Amino acid sequence: MSAYAGTYVPTSTWNLSTAGQYNFYGKASVSNLFTNYLFTGVSSARISCVNRSTTTSLKVRLMRDDPFVDTSVSTVTIPKNGTTTWTVTGLSSTRKYYVKFEAPCDFTGYIRKP
């Protein structure tokens, strides 16, 4: 599945251990964007992101969905016209996570089980 990133923190869940890779893309000038799903079911996740901007770097955060304050568990800054792929370990397979893209942003990529 591939989906345009949204402007709100997601509420639907995607189990990476059974549903597989989730592809995302988006572009925004002012608003931060978020994946459309909360990801669960894995103790580590592989994220790949292409920054399509020719002028600015892109900050990407894997966020843990907590009851009162969401917590950043991994942050990567991707240079303009750059691609970065990284693996985040130490996740809880029962917790929920989502990806946040800080504006301005223009990107494409995926999250999956390593």
C-alpha positions in Angstrom: 0.0 0.0 0.0 1.1 3.6 -0.7 -0.4 6.7 0.8 0.0 10.4 0.9 1.0 11.6 4.4 -1.6 13.5 6.3 -1.6 16.6 8.6 -2.9 14.8 11.7 -1.4 12.1 14.0 -2.9 8.8 12.8 -5.4 6.7 14.7 -5.6 3.6 12.5 -3.1 0.7 13.0 -0.8 -1.1 10.6 0.8 -4.3 11.8 4.3 -4.4 10.1 4.8 -8.1 11.0 1.7 -9.2 9.0 0.7 -6.4 6.7 4.2 -5.8 5.4 5.9 -2.7 4.0 4.1 0.6 4.1 5.0 3.2 1.4 4.5 6.9 2.0 5.0 10.2 0.2 4.1 13.8 0.8 4.8 17.5 0.2 4.0 20.5 2.5 5.2 24.0 2.9 4.0 24.9 6.4 2.4 21.9 8.1 4.2 18.9 9.5 3.1 15.6 7.9 2.5 12.2 9.4 2.1 8.7 8.1 -1.6 7.7 8.0 -1.1 4.7 10.3 0.3 3.8 13.7 2.8 1.0 13.2 3.0 -2.0 15.6 4.0 -5.7 15.7 7.8 -5.3 15.4 10.8 -4.8 17.8 12.8 -3.1 15.0 11.8 -1.1 11.9 13.6 -0.2 8.7 12.8 3.3 7.4 13.9 4.6 4.0 13.2 8.2 2.9 14.1 10.3 -0.2 14.2 14.0 0.3 13.1 15.4 -3.0 13.7 19.0 -2.0 16.5 20.8 -3.9 16.8 23.6 -1.3 16.2 22.2 2.3 17.1 19.3 4.4 14.3 17.1 5.9 13.9 16.1 9.5 12.2 12.7 9.9 11.2 11.4 13.3 9.9 8.0 14.4 7.5 8.8 17.2 6.1 6.5 19.9 2.3 7.0 20.4 2.1 7.7 24.2 -1.1 8.5 26.1 -0.3 12.1 26.9 2.9 13.1 25.1 4.2 11.4 22.0 8.0 10.6 22.3 10.6 10.7 19.5 12.5 7.5 19.5 14.6 8.2 16.4 15.5 11.3 14.4 17.3 11.6 11.1 18.1 14.7 9.0 18.2 13.9 5.3 20.2 16.4 3.2 18.5 18.1 0.2 18.3 15.6 -2.7 19.4 12.9 -0.3 18.3 9.4 0.6 18.7 7.8 4.0 17.8 4.3 5.2 18.2 3.3 8.8 17.0 0.7 11.2 15.5 1.5 14.6 15.9 -1.2 17.2 14.6 -1.6 20.8 11.0 -1.0 19.9 8.2 -2.7 21.7 6.1 -4.9 19.4 3.0 -4.1 21.4 3.5 -0.3 21.3 2.4 2.0 18.5 4.7 4.2 16.4 4.3 6.7 13.5 6.6 8.7 11.3 6.6 12.5 11.4 8.0 14.7 8.6 8.8 18.3 9.6 7.8 21.1 7.2 8.9 22.2 4.8 9.0 18.7 3.2 8.9 16.9 -0.1 9.6 13.1 0.3 8.9 9.6 -0.6 9.8 6.3 1.2 8.8 3.3 3.2 8.7 1.7 6.6 8.9 -2.1 7.0 10.1 -5.0 9.2 13.9 -5.4 8.7 
